[in-house]
């Protein structure tokens, strides 16, 4: 498995540790918990007759365990000290797993660590175990679009701008306030939204179908609004701004289901002064 797997572990202070290359090789049976999540299915017994009624199901948290071996016994002391120093329960971790050409990641808390002091002249074994509250794995890329991007339109008479012999006398553009985002992951995912204010704007709103997040207030050029629909947070210029949310807003219903979703934005005044970026990670049940 070591030839197929590369694991990069990033600590919450941005320190990183690599397994699967260098001296730490992942054993053939050394990676557990990435193929399929734990699931719960709930049912209620029928009041009459056989069987039961399905009342719910969910993807639960998962554990990921990595077992590897140091292939250079001469470096046992050095690599063991580095591993003990890196794996610290006071920190949180992001685990990036590359398996058979696919890379996905998840957030985890250190649940177990073992690197026993055995015969210093033999290959040393290390086991690391993470608790991951999210049962799904995330894509590495942040997929998304700039809603407010300017896209070229089609005008008459038609001008072939690719022909260097024909000068361009005019151009026409469509100003987009809606985009279609495609989620081809395995389950719903939540968007993260960044609004860059380029002029005076009042009460900006980002919507999906009939659901929306609306921020009350007057904003000026240079303000940046950050909305995380998964964590239910709003920040203005890095400062918590959740108290300024419209009470009829909803984060939960802004989730992007599998398939296409149309997202747009408006404002009571100054919506042309908004540059709106939507980002999301595709979610997968396994790797």
N, C-alpha and C positions, 0 to 999 in steps of 0.2 A: 504493500500500500504506500510505502514511503515515496515511490516514484510517481504516484498519482496525486498525492495530497501535500498541500502546503498550507500551513496555518500561521497567520500573523495575528498576534494578540497585542492590542493597544490599550495601555492603562489610561486612567482618567487624567493623568498628568502628562499625557502624550508620549510616554516612554513605550517602546515596543519590544517584542520578543518573538523570534521566528522559530518555528518547529517544522521539520521536514526537509530542511536543507542545512548545510554546515555539519556540525558534529551531532546535533539532535535529530535522529531519524525516528519517524513514527512507525511503530510495529504493525505487522500485517493485520492484527486484530485490535489495533490500538486506538480506534476512533469509534465512539459510540454516541448515539443520540442525535444524529443528523438526518437519518433516513425518513423518519415519520414522527409526527408529534404524538404526545399523549392526548387522548380524546375522552370526553365524558358524554354519555348518552343518558337522558332522563326519561322515565316513563311512569305512568300511573296505571294501576290495575283496573281493568274494566269492572264496572259495578255488576254486570251480568254477562255471562258468556266467557269465551276463552280469550287469551291474549291480553294486550295492554295498549294504552294510548301513548304515542310519542309526545312528550311534553317539552323537550328541548335537547340541544346538543351544543358542545363547544370544544374549541381547541384549548387544551390546558397548557400549563408551563412545562418545561422540559429540562433535563439535565444533559450536559455534554461532557464526556470524559475523553481525555487524550492520554495515551500511554506511549512513551517514547524511550529511546535508549541513546546514550552518548557512545558513539562509535570510536572515540579516541580516548582510551583510558589515561593517557598521559595528561589530558586536560581535565580530568575529573574534578580536581580541587577548584579550578578556576570556574568551570561552567556550573558546578553545583552552587558555589557561592553566588554567582550571578542570578541563578534561578531562584534561590531562597530570597534574595534581595528584591527581585521583581514581583514575585507572587506574594502579595500582601493583602489580607482581608480588609484593610482600611481603604482600599481603592476599588473602583468599579472598572469593568473591562469591556472592550468590544472585541469580538472574536470573528476574524475574517477567515473563511475556510474555502480553499480552492480544491475542488475534487473533479477530476476528469474534465478539466478545462472550464468548469463553471465556478464562479466565485459568489458566495452569499455570506451574509454576516448577521450577527445578533448581539445583543447586549447581555452581559452576564455578571454575576457576583461569584467570587471565589468561594467554593463550597468545600473543597478538599485539595490537599497538596501532599505529595510524598516523594521524597528523594533520599532514601535511607543511605546511611554511611556503611556500605558493605566493603568488601575487599577492594582497596583503592587501586589495585592492579587489574581489575576486571571492568567490563563495560557497565556503566551505571544506568539504572532505570529510574524514570521519573513519571509520576502520574499526577495529572491536573484535572480537577473536576469543577465545572461551573454550573450554577443554578441560573436558568434563563426564564424570567417571568413571562416573556412573550413566546408562545409556542411556535410561531412562524419565523422563517428566515427572510431577511430583507435583501433586495437587490443592492448592488454596490452603487450603481448610478442613480442619481436623482433625476427621474424623468419629469418633464414639465415644459411649459411654454411661457412666453411673455404675452399676456393677453393683449396688451396695448401696443404690440408691435405694428409697424406700418407695412402693409403688404402691397405689392404692385398690382394695379388693376388693369383693365383692358379698355382702351378708349378708341374712339373713331375720329378721324381716320386712323387706321392702324399704322404705327411707326415701328419698323424693325430696328430695335436699338442694338441688335447684334451685328448689323451690317455697317461697317465703318464708312461706307460711301454715302450713307444717308444720315444727315445731321438730325439731332433730336431737337425739336422745336417745343415740345410740350410733354408733360407726364401727368399721369393720373394715379391716385392712391386711394385705397380703401382703409379707413381707420377701424380697426377691430376692437370690439368691446366684449366679444365672446370667442371662446375657443372650444374645440372638442378634444378631450383627453382620452386616450385609450389605455385602459388597465387590463393587460393580458396576463396578470399574475394569477394566483390560485384563489385569492379571497379579497374582500374589501380592504381598502387602505385609506388613510387619512392624509389630506394635503397639508402642506405648509405654504403659507402665502406671505410674500413680501410686497409691500406697496411703497414705492418711491414717489414722494410728493415733489412735483416740479413747479408748483405755483399754489395759489390759494384754493383749498378744497374744503368743503363742508360735509360732514357726515358720510364718509365713504362706506360703500357696501359691496361685498363680494357674495355672489349667489350661485347656487346650483339648483336648478328647477325652482321649486317654491321655497327652498330653504336658503338661509343667508346668515352671514355675520356682518353686523353693521356697527360701526364705531362712531360714537357721538363726539362732535367737537369740530373746531376749525383748525386746519393745518396749513402750514406755509412751506415754501420751497426749502428743501433740504431735510424735511422730516422723513423718517423711515418707520413704517409700521410693520411689525412681524407677528403673524398669526399662526399658531400651531393648533390645528383642529384635533389632533390626537391628545395633546397635553392640556387642551383647553386654556391656552395662554394667549395674551396679547401684550406686545411691548411697543412702546414708542421711543425711538432713539435709545434703546437698551433699558428703558425704565418700565416697570410693570404698569400696564394701562388697562387692566381688565375691568376696573371700576367704571370705565367709560363705555362699556358695551351696551347696546340696545337690549333691553330685557327680553324682547321677542326673538333674539338671535339664538341659533342652535349650532353647536359644534358637531354633535353626533350625526345629524342628518346631512352634514357636508361630506360624509364618507363617499369615496369613489368606488362603486361596485365594479365587478368584472364586466368589461365591455366599454362602451363609449359613454362619456358624461360631458355635458355642456356646462361650462362655467363662464360667468361674466361678471362685470362690475358696473356700478353706477355711483352717483353721489348727488346730494341735493344741489350742489353747485360745484363746478370745476372738475368734472370727471375727465376732461381732456388734459388735465394737469396731473393725472395719475399714470404711473407705469407699474403694472401689476404682474408679478411673477408667481406661477403656481408650480410647486415641486412635490413629488411623491416618490416613495419607494414601492416597488412591486413586492408583494409578499408571497412566499412559497411555503408549502407544508414540509418540504424536505429537500435534500440535495443528493 
